[in-house]
């Protein structure tokens, strides 16, 4: 499967439109409900997902999509070697608390690996993209901008492990005792908290070195950030040291615990 040269730009435009929808709800106020697993969901999640699914169907009609809210409603199409993973609003708790650290996540999976993805944080005007062939980039994009100025995107790369100790990043909403124990066993010089898939993006930018996640995540939570990080030179591994893979239908698309790293070695 060969990606068209404008593939990431098309994904970025879809994520940007979802970001505009989300920011309209952000300004108008948040009506929160809870799904069967007690996780929060808002009208912004649902409207953004509707827009993303329609746009993906128009642009890439032959590629199936697994998305968070549709999956919560029991809609999970059969997928082959290539499929999209979508989280229309990653970091719903951050959205509700209005700290800005929420994202739109869209990733293409091929043979179990995230080969392309975009992560858009509309409240921060930060749009990240990455693919195997294009590398990773960051574009400053305000959600009310009429178009994407892709010529202004700048290249980003993960950084080598520093001699002075690692900068660790972990969840703002989900940090737990297991994560603290993992951090205590490594050479951590500093720590940053961040919400949503922005943690992967901090590694991809070279602003942090490691992100341990010893709690529950789903594939749509991680795939887009994983794609951006991998294209920037980073890795994501399970606790046994094997690459984190995607398409785990038998596990209802749940991830094992993992550690994301910047550039190692």
N, C-alpha and C positions, 0 to 999 in steps of 0.2 A: 504493500500500500504506500504510494508516494503522495506526500502532502503537497497541495498547491502552494506556490510561493506566498500567497496572501492569506494562508490559512489562519495564522495567529492574529492577523489584523481583523479578519472576519470574526473570530472568537472575541477579540477585544471589543469590537463594536457591539456585539450582543451583550457582553458583560456591562458595557457603559450604559446601554439603554436600561438594563435591569437596575443599575445604580441610580439612574434618574428616578425610576419608580420608587425605589426604596427611600430615597431622600425626600420624596414628597410625603410619604407616610411618616418619616422621621420628624418632619416639620409640623405635620398635622396632629400628631399624637399617636400613641401605640395602644392598640386593643389586643390584649394578650389572652390566649387560650392555652390549654394544655392537651397534648396528645396522649395516647394510651400509655406511653412510657413515662409520662409526667414531664417530658421536656416541653419547653414553651414554643408556641408558634404564633405568628401574627399575620395580619392581612398582607403585610409587605412580603413575607416569605412566599405566600401563595400567589400574589399577583406577579411578583418577579419570576417565579418558576413558570407560570403560564406563558409569559413573554419569552423566556429563554427556550422553552420546549418548542414553541411555535417557530421561533427564528432558526433553531437547529434543524427542525423538520424542513424548512424552506431551503436552507443552505446546504444541508447534508442529509438528504432524505434516505440514504441507504445505511446510515449509521444509527443503531439503536441507542437509547438513552436510559440510564438508571439515575433517578433523581430523588432527593430526600423526601419531599412532601408526597410525591406520587407513591413512593415505596411505603410510606406510612399509611397510605390508603390501599395497600395491597397490589399496586400496579408496578410490576417488574417484568418488562418484556424479556424474551429470550435474547441472549447476546452471543456473538461469535468472537472471533479474534480481536475485532475492533469495536469499541463502543465508547460513548461519552459517560462521564460521571459529573453530576451537577448538584451543587449545594447553592440554592439561590440566595441564601442569607446565612452565612456561617458566622457564628457568634451572636446568636439571637439574644443571649443575656447581655452582651455588650451593647447591642442595639437598644434593648429595653432600658439599660442604665444610662444610655446616651454618652458613652465615653469615646465613641467613634471607631472602636477597634472591631469592626465587623466587615465582612467581605462577601463578594460574589465569586464563586468558584466554578470554573468549567474546565474539564480535563478530557483529553483523548487518551484512551487506553488501547494498547496494541500488544498482544501476546503477554498480557499480565503486567506490562510496564506502562507508567505514565509518560508518554512520548511528547506531549504538548499540553500546555495549560495556561490559563490566565487567572489572575487573582486581582480583583478590583476592590479597593477600600474607598468608597465614594466620599465618606465624611472626611477622609484624609487627602483626597484628590490624588491617590497613589494607585496606578495601574501597572501591575507586573505581568510579564509574559515570558514564556520560555519553551523551547523545543530542542530536540536532539540536533537538528541542523542549524537552527538560528541562534543558539545560545540564549542567554537571559537578558532582559532589559527592564527598565523602569521608566514609565512616562508619567509626568505630572499632568493629571487630567481632571479638571473640575466637572462635576456631574451636570452642570448646566451648559457646558461647552457644546457648540453645535456639531463639531466634528473632531475626529482624532488627529492630532498633529504628530503622526508617527515619526516624522523626521526629527522630532525633538526628543525621542526616547534615547536613553543612555544605557550603555552596556553595564551590566553588573556581574560580579564573580564572587564566589566564596573565597575566603582567605585561608592560607595555610595555618596550621595549628601554631599559636604563638608560644614562644618560650616562657612567657611570663604567666601562663595559666589561661584556662579557658573562660570565655564569657558564655554563661548558660542562659537560656531563655526557657521559660515554662509558662503554663497556662495561667492567665489571670483569674479565671473562674473555677478551674478544676485541679489546682495543685493539691497534692495529698502527701501523706507520710511516706508512701513508697517512693515518690519522686524525691523527697528530701533525703531519704536514705541513699538513693542512687547518687545524688549530687554529693553527698558526704564522702562517697567512695572515690571521687575523682578530683583532679586538680582544678578546682573552680576558683578563679580570681575575682569574678564579679557575676552578678545575676540581674536579669531583666525579666519583668513580667509583661506579657502581651496576650491579646485575645485573638481568637480565630486562627486562620491559616497565615496570619502575619508573622507567626513564629518561624515558619519555613522561609519567609521572605527576608527576615532579618539575617538568617544564615546565608541566603543567596547574595545579599548585599555586602557580606563581610562585616556586619555589625555584631555578630554573635557567632559562636562556634559549635554549640551543641544544644539539642532540644530533646530531652527524654520525655516520653509519654507513657506512663504506667497506669493509665486509666482507659476506659472504653472510648473508642472512636469508630466511626464508620468510614467506608471507603470514600464517600463523597466529601467527608470532612478534610481529607488529606491529599487526594489525588492531584489537585491543581497546584497546591503549594509544593508537593513532591516534585512535580514536573518542572516548576520554576527552579527549585533547588538543584535538581539533577542536571539541568542545562547549565547551571552556574558552576558546576564542578563538585557538588555535594552528593551525599548518599543518605539513604534511609534504610535501616536494618532492624530486623526483629532482635529480641534480646539474645537469641542464639547466633546472631551474626550473619543471617542470610537476608537477601534483599526483601523488602516489603513488596508484596505483589497484590494485584487487583483482579477482580472477577470471581471472588470467593462466594459464589451463590449458595453453596451448601452451608455457609456460615452466615447467611442473610446479609452479606457484604459488610460484616464486622471485621475490624482489624485486630490482630494481636498487639500486645505492647511493643513499642518500638523506640529507637533512638535515631534522630536525624543529626547528621554531622555536616559541617562545612568541609572544606578541602583537607583531606588527611594525607600525611606523608609528604 
